[in-house]
Amino acid sequence: MKTQCFENKEFLRTLSNYESDLRLGNPSETGIKEKCVWFGIKDFDLFNQIGVDCMHDILEGVAKYVMQFILIQYIRNFKLFSLTVLNNRIHNFDYGPDCRNQPCTLAMDHLVHRNVRMTASEMLTFLRYFGLLVGEFVPREDETWKLYKKLKIELDIVLSTAFAKGTEGQLQTAVTELNTMYLSLTKDSLKPKFQNLVHYHTALEKYGPIISLWSMRFEAKHQIFKMASNASCNRRNITLSLAMKHQLQLNDFF
């Protein structure tokens, strides 16, 4: 699984092999301890009504692994530009309509430890404008740059709201090539977020635009409550405090 670059239908969970593994009663081999509670929900199909979230899978997952590798290669190994130059450009670049989600500056300690400290919105902006920020320093046929371009193509498809026929095949190809290039260049194994991507073309074919399934808007709403919780000194009934504060905010809106 750590080197799988494409979806293998034989490995997918179905109702028949699920029930077979459940009867086997060997969690260490099958990964199933007991019958899933979701089977108790009427008209819900556990194996067909899947959910994917490109915010967590790409912006807070795959993109951080890929961009960390690319930045280490260009800054420390190839020395195409310095971290200071990159941070200055991040700080001074005109992001236009994305100015509210300007990426934060980066620290080498974080990059070395595979930790690109950006929110999902900041990472999205960083990916969109990375080519304009440092593209002039990179050789045209650089293999590491091709890895970034594959990620960008994949992201563009996933965030699109309309598609031409056959786009799911393009997404499948983009994911396979991205995973293959990552394995080849980094000499590392694929993390679980990469594994999630191999099923995106199936979700796109079944449900339409992937962006309609992401949790970005829910996380944005949740952020309001997190900020209020951190600012509150009351811990006796924090849920009541947050509910009242939310109602007061809605009074201002309406």
PAZAPA-4460 file (N, C-alpha, C; in steps of 0.05 Angstrom, whole numbers, plus 32768, in hexadecimal, padded with zeros to 4 digits):
% residues 254
    n_x    n_y    n_z   ca_x   ca_y   ca_z    c_x    c_y    c_z   seq   type   mol
   8010   7FE8   8000   8000   8000   8000   8011   8019   8000     1      M     A
   8029   8018   800B   803A   802F   800D   8047   8037   7FF3     2      K     A
   8043   8026   7FDF   804E   802D   7FC4   8039   802C   7FAF     3      T     A
   8020   8029   7FB6   800A   8027   7FA3   8003   8042   7F97     4      Q     A
   8005   8044   7F7D   8001   805D   7F6F   7FE6   805F   7F60     5      C     A
   7FD7   8049   7F60   7FBE   8049   7F52   7FAA   8038   7F61     6      F     A
   7F90   803C   7F5A   7F7B   802D   7F68   7F79   8011   7F5D     7      E     A
   7F7A   7FFE   7F6F   7F77   7FE1   7F68   7F5C   7FD8   7F71     8      N     A
   7F4B   7FD2   7F5E   7F2F   7FCA   7F64   7F2E   7FB1   7F76     9      K     A
   7F42   7FA0   7F74   7F42   7F87   7F83   7F46   7F8C   7FA1    10      E     A
   7F51   7FA3   7FA8   7F56   7FAA   7FC4   7F3F   7FB9   7FD1    11      F     A
   7F2B   7FC1   7FC1   7F16   7FD2   7FCC   7F03   7FC1   7FDD    12      L     A
   7EFA   7FCD   7FF2   7EE7   7FC0   8004   7ECB   7FBF   7FF8    13      R     A
   7EBF   7FA7   7FF8   7EA4   7FA3   7FEF   7E94   7F96   8006    14      T     A
   7E7A   7F95   8002   7E68   7F8A   8017   7E6F   7F6C   801B    15      L     A
   7E74   7F5E   8005   7E79   7F41   8008   7E93   7F3B   8017    16      S     A
   7EA9   7F49   800F   7EC3   7F43   801D   7EC3   7F4F   8039    17      N     A
   7EB3   7F64   803D   7EB0   7F6F   8058   7EA3   7F5B   806B    18      Y     A
   7E8D   7F4F   8062   7E7F   7F3C   8073   7E90   7F23   8077    19      E     A
   7EA0   7F1C   8062   7EB2   7F05   8065   7EC7   7F0A   8079    20      S     A
   7ED3   7F21   8079   7EE8   7F28   808C   7EDC   7F2B   80A8    21      D     A
   7EC4   7F35   80AA   7EB6   7F38   80C4   7EB2   7F1C   80D1    22      L     A
   7EAA   7F09   80C1   7EA6   7EEE   80CB   7EC0   7EE1   80D3    23      R     A
   7ED5   7EE9   80C6   7EF0   7EDD   80CB   7EF8   7EE4   80E8    24      L     A
   7EF1   7EFC   80F1   7EF7   7F03   810D   7F15   7F06   8113    25      G     A
   7F24   7F10   8100   7F41   7F14   8104   7F49   7F30   80FE    26      N     A
   7F46   7F43   8111   7F4B   7F60   810B   7F67   7F65   8102    27      P     A
   7F7B   7F57   810C   7F97   7F5C   8104   7F9B   7F56   80E7    28      S     A
   7F8B   7F44   80DB   7F8E   7F3D   80BF   7F7B   7F4D   80AD    29      E     A
   7F63   7F51   80B6   7F4E   7F5E   80A6   7F4A   7F7C   80AC    30      T     A
   7F52   7F84   80C4   7F4D   7FA0   80CC   7F31   7FA6   80D5    31      G     A
   7F21   7F91   80D9   7F05   7F94   80E1   7F01   7F87   80FC    32      I     A
   7EF8   7F97   8110   7EF3   7F8C   812B   7ED6   7F84   812E    33      K     A
   7EC4   7F95   8125   7EA7   7F90   8128   7E98   7F9E   8112    34      E     A
   7E7E   7F98   8110   7E6E   7FA4   80FB   7E6C   7FC2   80FE    35      K     A
   7E6F   7FD0   80E8   7E6F   7FED   80E9   7E54   7FF8   80F0    36      C     A
   7E53   800D   8101   7E39   8019   8109   7E2B   8026   80F2    37      V     A
   7E3A   802D   80DD   7E2D   803B   80C6   7E1A   802A   80B7    38      W     A
   7E1B   800F   80BB   7E08   7FFE   80AE   7DEC   8002   80BA    39      F     A
   7DEA   800E   80D1   7DD0   8012   80DD   7DC1   802A   80D3    40      G     A
   7DCE   803A   80C1   7DC1   8051   80B5   7DB2   804A   809C    41      I     A
   7D99   8051   809C   7D88   804A   8085   7D91   8058   806C    42      K     A
   7D91   8049   8056   7D97   8053   803B   7DB4   805E   8039    43      D     A
   7DC5   8054   804A   7DE1   805C   8048   7DF2   8044   803F    44      F     A
   7E02   8048   802A   7E13   8032   801F   7E30   8038   8027    45      D     A
   7E3A   8029   8039   7E55   802E   8043   7E6B   802C   802E    46      L     A
   7E66   801D   8019   7E7B   8018   8005   7E78   8029   7FEC    47      F     A
   7E62   8036   7FE9   7E5E   8047   7FD1   7E5C   8064   7FD8    48      N     A
   7E52   806B   7FF0   7E4F   8087   7FF7   7E68   8090   8007    49      Q     A
   7E7E   8091   7FF8   7E97   8098   8004   7E9A   80B6   8005    50      I     A
   7EAC   80BF   8015   7EB2   80DC   8017   7ECF   80E1   8014    51      G     A
   7ED6   80F5   8005   7EF2   80FE   8002   7EF4   811B   8008    52      V     A
   7F0A   8124   8013   7F0E   8140   801B   7F29   8149   8011    53      D     A
   7F29   8159   7FFC   7F42   8162   7FF0   7F50   8176   8003    54      C     A
   7F42   8182   8015   7F4F   8195   8028   7F63   8186   8039    55      M     A
   7F5A   8170   8046   7F6B   8160   8057   7F7E   814E   8048    56      H     A
   7F75   8143   8032   7F85   8130   8023   7F9C   813E   8013    57      D     A
   7F96   8155   8007   7FA9   8163   7FF7   7FB6   817B   8005    58      I     A
   7FA6   818E   800C   7FB0   81A7   8017   7FBE   81A4   8032    59      L     A
   7FB4   8192   8042   7FC0   818C   805C   7FCE   8171   805D    60      E     A
   7FD1   8165   8046   7FDE   814B   8045   7FF3   8149   802F    61      G     A
   7FEB   8140   8018   7FFE   813C   8002   800E   8155   7FFB    62      V     A
   8001   816C   7FFA   800F   8185   7FF2   8025   818B   8006    63      A     A
   8021   8186   801F   8036   818C   8033   804E   817A   802F    64      K     A
   8049   8160   8029   8060   814E   8025   806F   8156   800B    65      Y     A
   8060   815B   7FF6   806C   8162   7FDC   807C   817C   7FDE    66      V     A
   806F   8191   7FE9   807C   81AB   7FE9   8094   81AB   7FFC    67      M     A
   8092   819C   8012   80A9   819A   8024   80C1   818F   8015    68      Q     A
   80BD   8179   8006   80D2   816D   7FF7   80DD   8180   7FE2    69      F     A
   80CC   818E   7FD3   80D4   81A0   7FBE   80E5   81B7   7FCA    70      I     A
   80DB   81C2   7FE0   80EA   81D9   7FEC   8105   81D1   7FF6    71      L     A
   8107   81BA   8003   8121   81B0   800D   8134   81AC   7FF5    72      I     A
   8129   81A0   7FE0   813A   819C   7FC8   8145   81B6   7FBD    73      Q     A
   8134   81C9   7FB9   813C   81E2   7FAC   814C   81F5   7FBE    74      Y     A
   8146   81F5   7FD8   8153   8207   7FEA   816D   81FC   7FF5    75      I     A
   816D   81E3   7FFF   8184   81D8   800D   8195   81C7   7FFA    76      R     A
   8189   81B7   7FE9   8199   81A5   7FD8   81A3   81B2   7FBE    77      N     A
   8190   81BD   7FAF   8197   81C9   7F95   81A0   81E6   7F97    78      F     A
   8198   81F3   7FAD   819F   820F   7FB3   8197   8221   7F9C    79      K     A
   817F   821E   7F92   8175   822F   7F7C   816D   824A   7F87    80      L     A
   8164   824B   7F9F   815D   8264   7FAD   815E   825F   7FCB    81      F     A
   815F   8274   7FDA   8161   8272   7FF7   8145   8274   8003    82      S     A
   8144   826B   801C   812A   826D   802B   8123   828A   802F    83      L     A
   8137   829B   8033   8132   82B8   8036   8125   82C4   801E    84      T     A
   812F   82BC   8006   8123   82C6   7FED   8106   82BD   7FEB    85      V     A
   8101   82A4   7FF1   80E6   8299   7FEF   80D4   82A8   8003    86      L     A
   80DC   82AB   801B   80CC   82B8   802F   80C6   82D5   8028    87      N     A
   80DA   82E3   801D   80D6   82FF   8014   80C1   8300   7FFE    88      N     A
   80C2   82ED   7FEC   80AF   82ED   7FD6   8093   82E5   7FE0    89      R     A
   8092   82D3   7FF2   8078   82CC   7FFE   806B   82E4   800C    90      I     A
   807C   82F3   8019   8072   830A   8029   806A   8322   8017    91      H     A
   8078   8326   8001   8074   833E   7FF0   8063   8339   7FD7    92      N     A
   805D   8320   7FD1   804E   831A   7FB9   8031   8324   7FBA    93      F     A
   8027   832D   7FA4   800C   8337   7FA2   7FFA   831F   7F9B    94      D     A
   7FEA   8315   7FAE   7FDA   82FE   7FAA   7FBE   8304   7F9F    95      Y     A
   7FB9   831D   7F9A   7F9F   8325   7F8E   7F87   831B   7F9F    96      G     A
   7F75   830C   7F92   7F5D   8304   7FA1   7F62   82F0   7FB7    97      P     A
   7F7B   82E4   7FB8   7F82   82D1   7FCD   7F92   82DE   7FE3    98      D     A
   7F91   82F9   7FE5   7FA2   8307   7FF9   7F9B   8300   8016    99      C     A
   7F82   82F8   801A   7F7A   82F2   8036   7F86   82D7   803F   100      R     A
   7F8F   82C7   802D   7F9B   82AD   8033   7FB9   82AC   802C   101      N     A
   7FC6   82C3   8030   7FE3   82C4   802A   7FF2   82B0   803A   102      Q     A
   8004   82A0   802E   8013   828C   803D   8026   8299   8051   103      P     A
   802B   828B   8067   803D   8295   807B   805A   828E   8072   104      C     A
   806D   829C   807E   8089   8297   8077   8091   827C   8083   105      T     A
   80A6   8270   8077   80AE   8255   807E   80C8   8255   808F   106      L     A
   80CC   8240   809E   80E4   823D   80AE   80F2   8223   80A6   107      A     A
   810C   8223   80A5   811B   820C   809C   8117   81F5   80B0   108      M     A
   8116   81FA   80C9   8112   81E5   80DD   80F8   81D6   80D8   109      D     A
   80E4   81E4   80D0   80CA   81D6   80CA   80CC   81C6   80B1   110      H     A
   80DA   81D0   809D   80DD   81C1   8083   80ED   81A8   8087   111      L     A
   8102   81AA   8097   8113   8192   809C   8103   817C   80AA   112      V     A
   80F1   8184   80BB   80E1   8170   80CA   80C6   816B   80BC   113      H     A
   80C5   8170   80A2   80AE   816A   8091   8094   8178   809C   114      R     A
   8097   8190   80A4   8080   819E   80AF   807E   81BA   80A2   115      N     A
   806D   81BB   808D   8068   81D5   8080   8050   81E1   808F   116      V     A
   8055   81F5   809F   8040   8200   80B0   802F   8214   80A1   117      R     A
   801B   820A   8095   8007   821B   8087   7FEC   820F   808B   118      M     A
   7FD8   8220   808B   7FBC   8217   808B   7FB5   820D   806F   119      T     A
   7F9E   8200   806D   7F95   81F7   8053   7F92   820D   803F   120      A     A
   7F87   8224   8048   7F83   823B   8036   7F9E   8247   802E   121      S     A
   7FB1   8248   8040   7FCB   8253   803A   7FDA   8240   8027   122      E     A
   7FD7   8226   802B   7FE4   8213   8019   7FD8   8215   7FFD   123      M     A
   7FBE   8219   7FFB   7FB1   821B   7FE1   7FBD   8234   7FD2   124      L     A
   7FBF   824A   7FE0   7FCB   8262   7FD3   7FE8   825D   7FCC   125      T     A
   7FF7   8250   7FDD   8013   824B   7FD8   8017   823A   7FBF   126      F     A
   8006   8225   7FBC   8008   8214   7FA5   8001   8223   7F8B   127      L     A
   7FED   8234   7F8D   7FE4   8243   7F75   7FFA   8256   7F6B   128      R     A
   8009   8262   7F7D   801C   8277   7F75   8039   826F   7F77   129      Y     A
   803E   8256   7F7E   805A   824D   7F82   806A   8250   7F69   130      F     A
   805E   824A   7F52   806C   824D   7F39   8074   826A   7F33   131      G     A
   8064   827D   7F3B   806A   8299   7F37   807F   82A3   7F4B   132      L     A
   807F   8296   7F63   8092   829E   7F78   80AE   8297   7F71   133      L     A
   80B3   827E   7F68   80CE   8274   7F65   80D3   8267   7F4A   134      V     A
   80C0   8268   7F38   80C3   825A   7F1E   80DB   8262   7F0E   135      G     A
   80E2   827B   7F11   80F9   8286   7F01   8114   8279   7F08   136      E     A
   8115   826E   7F21   812E   8262   7F2A   8132   8245   7F21   137      F     A
   811C   8238   7F18   811C   821B   7F13   8121   8215   7EF6   138      V     A
   8134   8202   7EF0   8138   81F9   7ED5   811F   81EE   7EC8   139      P     A
   811C   81F1   7EAE   8103   81EB   7EA0   80FC   81CD   7EA3   140      R     A
   810F   81BB   7EA1   8109   819E   7EA1   8110   8191   7EBC   141      E     A
   8110   81A0   7ED1   8116   8195   7EEB   8101   8181   7EF4   142      D     A
   810A   816A   7EFD   80F7   8154   7F04   80E7   815B   7F1D   143      E     A
   80F4   8169   7F30   80E6   8171   7F48   80D0   8185   7F42   144      T     A
   80D5   8196   7F2F   80C0   81A9   7F27   80A8   819B   7F19   145      W     A
   80AE   8186   7F0C   8098   8176   7EFF   8086   816A   7F15   146      K     A
   8092   8164   7F2C   8081   815A   7F42   806E   816F   7F4B   147      L     A
   8077   8188   7F4D   8065   819E   7F54   804F   81A2   7F3F   148      Y     A
   8056   81A0   7F26   8043   81A4   7F11   802D   818E   7F11   149      K     A
   8035   8176   7F18   8022   8160   7F1A   800E   8165   7F30   150      K     A
   8019   816F   7F47   8008   8175   7F5D   7FF4   818C   7F56   151      L     A
   7FFE   81A0   7F48   7FEE   81B7   7F3F   7FD8   81AE   7F2D   152      K     A
   7FDE   819C   7F1A   7FC9   8192   7F07   7FB4   8183   7F17   153      I     A
   7FBD   8172   7F29   7FAA   8163   7F39   7F98   8175   7F4A   154      E     A
   7FA4   8189   7F55   7F94   819C   7F66   7F80   81AC   7F55   155      L     A
   7F88   81B4   7F3D   7F76   81C2   7F2B   7F5D   81B2   7F24   156      D     A
   7F61   8198   7F1F   7F4B   8186   7F19   7F39   8183   7F31   157      I     A
   7F45   817E   7F48   7F35   8179   7F60   7F24   8191   7F68   158      V     A
   7F2F   81A9   7F64   7F21   81C1   7F6C   7F0E   81CD   7F57   159      L     A
   7F0D   81C0   7F40   7EFB   81C9   7F2B   7EDE   81C3   7F31   160      S     A
   7ECC   81D3   7F27   7EAF   81CF   7F2C   7EA1   81C4   7F13   161      T     A
   7EAF   81C3   7EFD   7EA3   81B8   7EE4   7EB9   81A9   7ED5   162      A     A
   7EB1   8193   7EC7   7EC4   8182   7EBA   7EBB   817A   7E9E   163      F     A
   7ECE   8174   7E8E   7EC9   8167   7E74   7EC8   8149   7E78   164      A     A
   7EBB   813B   7E66   7EBA   811E   7E67   7ED6   8112   7E66   165      K     A
   7EDB   8100   7E77   7EF6   80F3   7E78   7F09   8100   7E8C   166      G     A
   7F00   8114   7E9B   7F12   8121   7EAE   7F1A   810E   7EC4   167      T     A
   7F09   80FB   7ECB   7F10   80E8   7EE0   7F28   80D8   7ED8   168      E     A
   7F2B   80D2   7EBE   7F43   80C4   7EB5   7F5C   80D5   7EB7   169      G     A
   7F59   80EF   7EB1   7F70   8101   7EB4   7F78   8103   7ED2   170      Q     A
   7F65   8104   7EE3   7F6B   8105   7F00   7F79   80EB   7F09   171      L     A
   7F70   80D5   7F00   7F7C   80BB   7F06   7F99   80BA   7EFD   172      Q     A
   7F9E   80C4   7EE5   7FB9   80C5   7EDA   7FCB   80D8   7EEA   173      T     A
   7FC0   80EF   7EF1   7FCF   8103   7F00   7FD7   80F8   7F1B   174      A     A
   7FC5   80EB   7F29   7FCB   80DF   7F43   7FE0   80C9   7F41   175      V     A
   7FDD   80B8   7F2D   7FF1   80A2   7F29   800C   80AE   7F24   176      T     A
   800E   80C2   7F13   8028   80CE   7F0C   8034   80DC   7F24   177      E     A
   8023   80EA   7F33   802D   80F8   7F4B   8038   80E5   7F60   178      L     A
   8029   80D0   7F66   8033   80BC   7F79   804C   80AE   7F70   179      N     A
   804D   80A8   7F56   8065   809B   7F4B   807D   80AD   7F4C   180      T     A
   807A   80C6   7F45   8090   80D9   7F46   8099   80DE   7F63   181      M     A
   8086   80DF   7F75   808E   80E4   7F91   809F   80CC   7F9C   182      Y     A
   8096   80B4   7F95   80A6   809C   7F9D   80C2   809D   7F91   183      L     A
   80C3   80A4   7F77   80DD   80A4   7F69   80F0   80B9   7F73   184      S     A
   80E6   80D1   7F78   80F7   80E7   7F80   80FF   80E7   7F9D   185      L     A
   80EC   80E0   7FAE   80F1   80E2   7FCB   80FD   80C9   7FD7   186      T     A
   80FA   80B2   7FC9   8102   8098   7FD3   80F4   8091   7FED   187      K     A
   80DD   809C   7FF0   80CD   8098   8009   80B4   8089   8002   188      D     A
   80A5   8080   8016   808C   8072   8011   8075   8086   8010   189      S     A
   805E   807E   8006   8047   808F   8004   8038   808F   801F   190      L     A
   8031   80A7   8028   8022   80AA   8040   8004   80A5   803A   191      K     A
   7FF4   80A0   804F   7FD7   809A   804A   7FC9   80AF   8039   192      P     A
   7FD0   80C8   803B   7FC3   80DD   802B   7FC7   80D8   800D   193      K     A
   7FDE   80CE   8005   7FE2   80C6   7FE9   7FD0   80AF   7FE1   194      F     A
   7FCC   809D   7FF4   7FBB   8086   7FEE   7F9E   808F   7FE9   195      Q     A
   7F95   80A3   7FF8   7F7A   80AD   7FF4   7F76   80B8   7FD8   196      N     A
   7F8A   80C4   7FCD   7F87   80D1   7FB3   7F82   80BD   7F9C   197      L     A
   7F8A   80A5   7F9F   7F87   8091   7F89   7F69   808B   7F85   198      V     A
   7F58   8092   7F98   7F3C   808D   7F96   7F2C   80A6   7F8D   199      H     A
   7F3A   80BB   7F88   7F2C   80D4   7F82   7F1D   80D3   7F67   200      Y     A
   7F29   80C6   7F53   7F1C   80C5   7F39   7F02   80B5   7F3B   201      H     A
   7F01   80A1   7F4C   7EE8   8092   7F50   7ED3   80A4   7F5D   202      T     A
   7EDB   80B4   7F71   7EC8   80C6   7F7E   7EBF   80DC   7F6A   203      A     A
   7ED1   80E5   7F59   7EC9   80F9   7F45   7EB5   80EE   7F32   204      L     A
   7EB9   80D5   7F2A   7EA6   80C8   7F17   7E8B   80C4   7F23   205      E     A
   7E8A   80BD   7F3D   7E71   80B7   7F4A   7E62   80D0   7F53   206      K     A
   7E70   80E4   7F5E   7E63   80FA   7F6C   7E67   8115   7F5F   207      Y     A
   7E78   8117   7F4B   7E7D   8131   7F3E   7E94   8140   7F4C   208      G     A
   7E93   815A   7F4B   7EAA   816B   7F54   7EB2   8163   7F71   209      P     A
   7ECC   815E   7F74   7ED6   8157   7F8F   7ED4   816E   7FA2   210      I     A
   7ED6   8186   7F98   7ED5   819D   7FA9   7EBB   81A0   7FB8   211      I     A
   7EA6   8193   7FAD   7E8C   8194   7FBA   7E8B   8183   7FD3   212      S     A
   7E9F   8172   7FD6   7EA0   815F   7FED   7EB3   8168   8003   213      L     A
   7EC3   817E   7FFE   7ED8   8185   8011   7ECC   8192   802A   214      W     A
   7EDC   8193   803F   7ED2   819E   8059   7EDD   81B9   805F   215      S     A
   7EE7   81C8   804B   7EF2   81E2   8050   7EDF   81F5   805D   216      M     A
   7EC6   81F6   8053   7EB2   8209   805F   7EAB   8201   807B   217      R     A
   7EAA   81E7   8081   7EA4   81DE   809C   7EBB   81E6   80AF   218      F     A
   7ED3   81E3   80A5   7EEB   81EA   80B6   7EEB   8208   80BA   219      E     A
   7EE3   8218   80A7   7EE2   8235   80AA   7ECE   823C   80C0   220      A     A
   7EB7   822F   80BF   7EA3   8234   80D4   7EAD   822C   80EF   221      K     A
   7EBB   8215   80F0   7EC6   820B   8109   7EDB   821E   8114   222      H     A
   7EEA   822B   8103   7EFF   823E   810B   7EF4   8254   811D   223      Q     A
   7EDB   825D   8117   7ECF   8272   8128   7ECC   8268   8144   224      I     A
   7EC3   824F   8148   7EBF   8245   8163   7ED9   8240   8171   225      F     A
   7EEE   8238   8162   7F08   8234   816E   7F13   824E   8179   226      K     A
   7F10   8263   8169   7F1A   827D   8172   7F0B   8287   818B   227      M     A
   7EF1   8283   818B   7EE1   828B   81A2   7EE8   827B   81BB   228      A     A
   7EED   8261   81B7   7EF4   8250   81CD   7F0F   8257   81D9   229      S     A
   7F22   825E   81C8   7F3D   8266   81D2   7F3C   8281   81E1   230      N     A
   7F29   8292   81D9   7F27   82AC   81E5   7F17   82AC   81FF   231      A     A
   7F08   8296   8204   7EF7   8295   821B   7F05   828A   8233   232      S     A
   7EFF   8295   824A   7F0B   828B   8264   7EF8   8278   8271   233      C     A
   7EE1   8274   8267   7ECD   8262   8273   7ED0   8246   8268   234      N     A
   7ED3   8233   827A   7ED6   8217   8272   7EC0   8205   827F   235      R     A
   7EAD   8212   828C   7E99   8202   829A   7E85   81F7   8286   236      R     A
   7E7C   8207   8274   7E69   81FD   825F   7E70   820B   8245   237      N     A
   7E86   8203   823A   7E91   8212   8223   7E7F   8210   820A   238      I     A
   7E70   81FA   8208   7E5E   81F7   81F1   7E47   820B   81F2   239      T     A
   7E3D   8210   820B   7E28   8224   820E   7E32   8240   8208   240      L     A
   7E4A   8245   8211   7E56   8260   820B   7E5A   8264   81ED   241      S     A
   7E63   8250   81DF   7E67   8252   81C2   7E4D   8255   81B4   242      L     A
   7E38   8246   81BD   7E1E   8248   81B0   7E12   8264   81B3   243      A     A
   7E15   826F   81CB   7E0A   828A   81D0   7E19   829E   81BF   244      M     A
   7E33   829C   81BE   7E43   82AF   81AE   7E3C   82AD   8191   245      K     A
   7E37   8295   8187   7E2F   8291   816B   7E14   829E   8166   246      H     A
   7E01   829B   8178   7DE7   82A7   8175   7DE9   82C6   8174   247      Q     A
   7DFA   82D1   8185   7DFE   82EE   8185   7E0A   82F8   816B   248      L     A
   7E1C   82E8   8160   7E28   82EF   8146   7E13   82EE   8130   249      Q     A
   7E01   82DA   8131   7DEC   82D9   811C   7DD9   82F0   811F   250      L     A
   7DD5   82FA   8137   7DC3   8311   813B   7DCE   8329   812C   251      N     A
   7DE9   832C   812C   7DF5   8343   811E   7DF1   8340   80FF   252      D     A
   7DF2   8327   80F6   7DF0   8322   80D9   7DD3   8326   80CF   253      F     A
   7DC0   831E   80DF   7DA4   831E   80D6   7D93   8332   80E6   254      F     A
***
